[in-house]
Amino acid sequence: MPTHLLTTLPAFLAYFAVAMGLLALFLLIYLNVTPYHEVTLIRTGNAAAAVSLAGALLGFAMPVANVIAHSDTLVDLACWGAIAGVIQILAYLVARLTLPQLHQDIPAGRIAPAIFLAAVSLSIGLINAACMTY
């Protein structure tokens, strides 16, 4: 194994572990903010739930990935990751205000509102990621 790989592997593992922890925490919070049970809906084949949740996860992962690429410390990653999560939750709440029936549409499997929610999540995530470049 190259020496460089051995010396950088601990940093990779640390950043990866913190990022996975942030992702798991975001998922836990997001699943508790939404009034429907995405995982159960996805298990029953509800594509709307899968699309909306995928958008939220990707919308969160983009700024976290950007912070990993630009941060100097794990604390930096954790702080900016928390901010990314808050922004993503706010994006969901704004989408819910825009589509008041969203809490019924996703469980009913209506794909159009789910695509809109995913697009909002991805758009906010992309802008959020760009703002976290320093």
Secondary structure, DSSP 8 states (H G I E B T S, - for coil): --HHHHHHHHHHHHHHHHHHHHHHHHHHHHHHHSSS-HHHHHHTT-HHHHHHHHHHHHHHHHHHHHHHHH-SSHHHHHHHHHHHHHHHHHHHHHHHHHSTTHHHHTTTT-HHHHHHHHHHHHHHHHHHHHHT--
